[in-house]
C-alpha cells in the first residue's frame, strides 16, 4: 500500500477550512507570553540592580586593557630561589588536588552503593543518604577551606580536607547515578547461575561501572587542580598564595607568568588523564 504525500496546496486548503486546528491554543499563547514577560522583567531587574550600563562596561574594559598590558612581557625568573618557590607552589597545588580527590573517592565509593536505588532497596535509608550528599554539596569548596583554615591553620592540609569533603558529596552522587544506569541483564545472569548478591555486584555491576567511575574521578581531579589554585588565595597553600601575593604587590609580569604555568599544568594533567582513560577503558572493554 502506497501513501501519497500531501501537497502544499492541500495543506493550505485544510488550513483555510480549519484554522483553529492549525493555530496555537489561546491558553498556550498566554502561558508563553507570561513566561517571556517574566523572563524579560527578571533580566531587566537584574541589570538595574547590578548597576549595569554601557558606560560602566566601556570604562571597565579600558581598565582591563591596562591591567593586561602590565602583564607583557611575561616575567622570567633568574634566581633559583624564586623558581623553587614557584615549583613548590605548583607541587603543593597538585598534591592538594590529588590527595583531596583520592580521599574523597575512597569515602564516596562505598557510600554510593547506599545511594543507588538498584542496590539499596530501603527507600528511607536511600533518601537519607541522598540528602546527605546534597547537604555536603551545598558547601562550596572555598567556604570549606575557610572553615578548615580556622580549625587547622594555614597550609595545604586545610585545602586537602576542603577538597576531600566537597568530593565526597559530588563523587558519591555521580557514582550512585552511574551504578543506577547499569544493565540488569548481567546481574540476572549471575544470580541465575547461583551467585550471591555480593557476587552479582562484583562480577556484573562493577565491570560495567568501573570505566565510568574512573572517568568521573579523573575529571574531578582536573577540576580540583583549578580549585586548588583558588584555595591558595585564601591561605590554603599552593600556587594560589603566590599568585595573590604578586597581584597584591602589582607585580603583573610575575602574575602572568604564574597564570601561564597554571594553564600549562592543567593542560598536561588533562592530556595525561585522557591517556589514562583511553588505556584503562580500552582494557576493561577488552575484558568484557
N, C-alpha and C positions, 0 to 999 in steps of 0.2 A: 504494500500500500504506500503510495507516494503522496506526501503532503505538499501542496503547492504553497510557495512562500507568499506572504501578504504584501501587496504592493503599497507604495507610499500613498497612492490615490485612495485606496481602500481605508487606510489608517486615517487620512484626512477626512474622508466622508463619515467614518464612525465617530471621529472626534467632534464633527459638526452636529451629528444627530444626537450624541450623548455626551454633552460637555461635562456634566457632573462626574461621570465615570473617570474621566481623564484629569480632573482637577484635584488639587490637594484639599482635603477637608479643612473647613474653617478652624476647627479646634487645633489641628496640627499647625496651621499657619500662625494662629495666635500664640501657640506654645513656642514656636521657633522665634517669632518676633520678640516675645518676652525674654527668651534666653539671650538673644543677641543684644537686646536693650540692657539687660542686667550685666552682660559681659562688658559692653562699652562704658556703662556707668562705673563699674568697678575699676576698669582701666583708667578712666578719666580721674576718678578719685585718687588712685594710687599716684598718678603723675602729679596731681595737685598737692597731695600730702607730702610727697618726696621733693617738692620744690623743683620740679623738672622744668627746664626752659632751654630753648636753643642757644641763648647767650651763655648760660652756665656750661652747657656741653662744649661750646666752642672754646671758652676760656680754659676748661679742664683739659681739652685736647692740646692746647698750646703749652700748658704746664707739663703735661705728659711728654710732649715732644722735647722739652728742655731737659727733663729727667733722663729720657733715653739718650739724649746727646751727651750727657755726662758719662754714660757707660762706655763710650767708644773713645779711643780703642780700649779693648779689654786689658785688664792688668795682668802682667806676667810676673810671678813671684821669683825673686832672685836669690833669696836666702832659704836654706833648707829648713830652718826653724818655722818659717811661715808655711812652707809646703807641707811639713809634717803635721802642723796644726790642721790644715785643710784636709789632709788624708785621714787624720784621726777623726775629724768630724764626719766625713763621709762613711768611715768604717763604723762609727757609733750609730749613725742613722740606719745603715744597712743591717747592723746587728739587732737594733731595736725592732725593726720590721720583721726580721727573720724569727727572733725569739718570741715576739708577741704573736705572730701568726701561728707558729708551731704550738705554743702553749694553748692558744685559743682553739686550734684544730683538735688537739688531743682531748680537751674537755668537751668540745662541741660534738665530737663524733659519737660517743655513747648517748649523749642527750638527744641526738637527732632520732634515734630509734624510738625514744619515748614520744616524740612529736609526730612520727609518721603514722597515719591512720591505718595503713595496711599491715602494720606490725603491732601497734598498740591499740587493742580493741576496747579499751576503757575510756569512754568519752570524757569523763570528768578529769581524769589524770592527764589525758592528752590536751584538754582545754587549758588546764593549769600550766602545763609545760610550755605550750604555745604562747600563752600570755606572759610567761616569764621571759621568753625570747623577746617579746615586744617591749617589755619594760627595760631590758638591757639595751636594746637598740634605740630607745628613746634618749639615751645619754650620748651626746656627741663625744668623739674621742678627745677633743680639746678640753671639754669640761671634765672628763675623767682624768686627764693629765693634770689639770689644776688641782683636783681633789687629791690625787696620789702625790703630787709635789708637796702639798700641805702635810700629808701623812708621812712620807718617806724622805722628804727633802729633795733638793735639786739633783739632777743627774739622769742618766739613761734608765735607771730602774723604774722611775715613775712612768717613763714613756713605754717601756716594755709592758708594765701592768695595765696601762691605759689601752694599748693596742690589744692585749690579750682579752681583757674584759669585753671590749667592743666586738672583737671577733667571735666570742662565744655566742652572742646573740645573733649575729649575722650568719656565721657559718652553720650553726645548728639549724636555723630556719632553712637555709639553702640546701643543706644536706638532707633534711627531712623531706623537702619537696622533691628532691632527686630520688629518694627512696620510694616515695609515693608513686612516681611515674614509671617505675619498673614494671615489666610484664609479669603477669601471674602464671603464665604457662610453665616456665622453668620451675617455679615453686610447686605447682601441682604435680609436675613430673617427679620431683624429689620425694614429695610426700607419698605419691602413688607407689613408688618403689620401696617404701618402708622407711624413709628417712624421717628424722625428728624435726621439730620446728627450728631448732638451732642449726641443724644441718641444712635445712632449706634456706636459711639466711646465709650461711657460709658458702654454699655451693650454687645457689640460684640467684639470690639478691645481690651479693657482693660483687660477683663478676660483672653484673650489669652496671652497677653504680660507681665502682671504683674509678673508671676514667673520668666520669663527671665530677666526682669529688676532687680528684687531682686538679682538674681544670679550674674548678671554683677556688681551690686553695691557692693555686699559683696566681690567679688573677687578683685575689685579695692581698697576696704578698706584694704584688706590684703596686697596688693602691696604697698599701701601708708604708711603702718606701716614700711615697709623696706625703702621706700623713705624718711620717716621722720628721720630715723637714719642718712642717708647721709646729709640731710639738716642741722642737728645739727652740723655737722663738719664745715660748712661754717658760723655758727653763728646764726642759726635759732632756737637755743634752743634744748632741748631734750637730750636723752641719747647719741646722736652722739657727742655732745660737750665734754662730759666727756670721751668718748672713744678716741677722737682725743687728748685730754689732756693727757691721760695715755700713748698713743703711743708716743706722742711728748716727754714725760718725760722718755721714755724707761722703763716704769713700765708694763712689758709684762704680768706678772701674773695677775694684775688687769684688763688689757685689755682683756685677755682671759676670765676672769670671766664675764665681761660685755658682751662680744660676746655670751657667753653661755646663759646669761639671755635674750638677744635679741632673740636668737634661740628659747628658751622656750616660750617667749611671742608670737612670730609668730606662733609657733605650737599650743598654746592654742587658739589663735584667729582663726586659720584655723579649728580646731575641733569645736569651737563654731559656726562658720559660716556654717559648714556642718550640724550641728543640726538645725540651723535656716532655712536653705534651705529645709531640709527634712520636717520640721514641716509645714512651710507655703506653700510650693509647694504641699505637700500632702493635705492640707486643700483646696487650690484652685482647685486641681484636683477633690476632692470630690464634691465641689460646682458645677463645670462644668459637 
